Amino acid sequence: MTLITTTALTKRYPGGVTALDGLTVAVEPGIVALVGANGAGKSTFIKILLGLLPPTEGSSTVLGLDPTGESDRIRSRVGYMPEHDCLPPEQSAAELVTHLGRMSGLPRTAARERASEALRHVGLYEERYRQVGGYSTGMKQRVKLAQALVHDPDLLLLDEPTNGLDPAGREAMLELIHRIGTEFGISIVVCSHLLGEVERICTALIAIDGGRLLKAGTMAAATTVRDVLVVEVDEGTAELEAALMARGLSVTRDARTLLVNASENDDTADVIVAAVADLELPLHRLDRQRRRLSELFSVPQKEVAGV
Ligand SMILES: Nc1ncnc2c1ncn2[C@@H]1O[C@H](COP(=O)(O)OP(=O)(O)OP(=O)(O)O)[C@@H](O)[C@H]1O
C-alpha cells in the first residue's frame, strides 16, 4: 500500500502565508526524507498528515486513511516526534512515556511495559526514572522518539530529530532512526533541512521549496550517477593526468582527485586501468561520481522539474 499520497495539497494560513502550494506526491513505504529549507512547509505538511491542521485545498491519505475524517485512526498507527521541546521537566521519562502510551489507548500495564521497551530501544533504559528536566538535549530528543514509538506504530513522523544536537549526537540519532526503520520494519518520514544527513539513511525523498514540490522519488534516483569517473592514486597523480590526456580523455584535477569525462566512450574505465597499470601506480579509487542531494537546491527549479 502507498504510504502517503497527497493531491494538490494546499495550506494558506490566516494572514496570507501559503505554506503548501498544490503539493502532489505518492510515497512508498521506507525511510523517507522530507527536506526543504526553514519555512519550506515541512511542519505544515506533517501536521496535515496527522489531522492536526486542515488543508485549505486538496487531499491526502496516510496508510490509506484520510486525515480530515480519520485522524484518530491515523494517530493510533502513527508516531509523531514534534520539532520543539515540549517535555514536562518534573516527570521521569518512564512516567511520561507511559502516560503518552495510555493516551494512545494502551491499558495501564501494557503502557508501562511498552514505555520501558521504547526507552530501551532509544538507549535510555538505565536513566528512565530520572527527571526529564535534568536530561541533555540528546536525551530529550530520545525521549521524544520513545514516546513516538510507545504504541508500536506503523509509521513514524519525525520533525527535525537532530535539532540542537552536536555532531556526535546527530550521528547517534541518525543511526538509531536507521536501525528502527530497518530492524523494526517501520516506515519513517524524517523532516530535515540538513541534506547530507538524510541522504545517508533514507530510501526516498520528498523535496519541497516554498511549499511547492521540487522532487519526489527514490534517493537513488535523486542522487543518480553522472558520466564522470573519479580516479585517485596514492601517488603519481600528475603523471596519470598527463597519461590520460595523452590517451585522448578529458580530465580535470581537483587536488588528489582526477575527474574523467566518460560520456563519450564506454571504454573509459578500461583506458584508465591500463594507464594506471602502465605507470605502475597504486590505484586507490575508481568509480562514478554521484550527484549530491545538496545540488538539487542549487539549480533553478525549472531545470529539476523534468528529472
Ligand atoms: N500558524 C501559522 N500561522 C501563520 N503562518 C505560519 C504558521 N505556521 C507556519 N507558518 C508559515 O508557513 C510557512 C511554512 O512553515 P513550516 O513551519 O511548515 O515550515 P518548515 O519547513 O517546517 O520550517 P521550519 O523547519 O523552520 O519549521 C512559513 O513561512 C511559516 O512562517
The ligand as an SDF file (V2000), in Angstrom:
LIG
                    3D

 31 33  0  0  0  0  0  0  0  0999 V2000
    0.3560   29.0530   12.4250 N   0  0  0  0  0  0  0  0  0  0  0  0
    0.9020   29.7570   11.4370 C   0  0  0  0  0  0  0  0  0  0  0  0
    0.3660   30.9400   11.0570 N   0  0  0  0  0  0  0  0  0  0  0  0
    0.8900   31.6680   10.0390 C   0  0  0  0  0  0  0  0  0  0  0  0
    1.9800   31.2670    9.3110 N   0  0  0  0  0  0  0  0  0  0  0  0
    2.5470   30.0930    9.6480 C   0  0  0  0  0  0  0  0  0  0  0  0
    2.0390   29.2790   10.7180 C   0  0  0  0  0  0  0  0  0  0  0  0
    2.8230   28.1680   10.8140 N   0  0  0  0  0  0  0  0  0  0  0  0
    3.7550   28.2720    9.8450 C   0  0  0  0  0  0  0  0  0  0  0  0
    3.5980   29.4130    9.1540 N   0  0  0  0  0  0  0  0  0  0  0  0
    4.3970   29.8730    7.9950 C   0  0  0  0  0  0  0  0  0  0  0  0
    4.2470   28.8920    6.9710 O   0  0  0  0  0  0  0  0  0  0  0  0
    5.4860   28.6860    6.3040 C   0  0  0  0  0  0  0  0  0  0  0  0
    5.8840   27.2030    6.4110 C   0  0  0  0  0  0  0  0  0  0  0  0
    6.1530   26.9290    7.7860 O   0  0  0  0  0  0  0  0  0  0  0  0
    6.5440   25.4710    8.2930 P   0  0  0  0  0  0  0  0  0  0  0  0
    6.7500   25.5440    9.7830 O   0  0  0  0  0  0  0  0  0  0  0  0
    5.5820   24.4640    7.7830 O   0  0  0  0  0  0  0  0  0  0  0  0
    7.9410   25.2710    7.5570 O   0  0  0  0  0  0  0  0  0  0  0  0
    9.1370   24.2620    7.8930 P   0  0  0  0  0  0  0  0  0  0  0  0
    9.6620   23.8120    6.5890 O   0  0  0  0  0  0  0  0  0  0  0  0
    8.6890   23.2200    8.8540 O   0  0  0  0  0  0  0  0  0  0  0  0
   10.1780   25.2190    8.5690 O   0  0  0  0  0  0  0  0  0  0  0  0
   10.9630   25.0410    9.9590 P   0  0  0  0  0  0  0  0  0  0  0  0
   11.9200   23.9440    9.7330 O   0  0  0  0  0  0  0  0  0  0  0  0
   11.5900   26.3830   10.1310 O   0  0  0  0  0  0  0  0  0  0  0  0
    9.9000   24.7230   10.9710 O   0  0  0  0  0  0  0  0  0  0  0  0
    6.4820   29.6300    6.9570 C   0  0  0  0  0  0  0  0  0  0  0  0
    6.5240   30.8040    6.1830 O   0  0  0  0  0  0  0  0  0  0  0  0
    5.8740   29.9180    8.3160 C   0  0  0  0  0  0  0  0  0  0  0  0
    6.2700   31.1960    8.7790 O   0  0  0  0  0  0  0  0  0  0  0  0
  1  2  1  0
  2  3  1  0
  2  7  2  0
  3  4  2  0
  4  5  1  0
  5  6  2  0
  6  7  1  0
  6 10  1  0
  7  8  1  0
  8  9  2  0
  9 10  1  0
 10 11  1  0
 11 12  1  0
 11 30  1  0
 12 13  1  0
 13 14  1  0
 13 28  1  0
 14 15  1  0
 15 16  1  0
 16 17  2  0
 16 18  1  0
 16 19  1  0
 19 20  1  0
 20 21  2  0
 20 22  1  0
 20 23  1  0
 23 24  1  0
 24 25  2  0
 24 26  1  0
 24 27  1  0
 28 29  1  0
 28 30  1  0
 30 31  1  0
M  END
$$$$
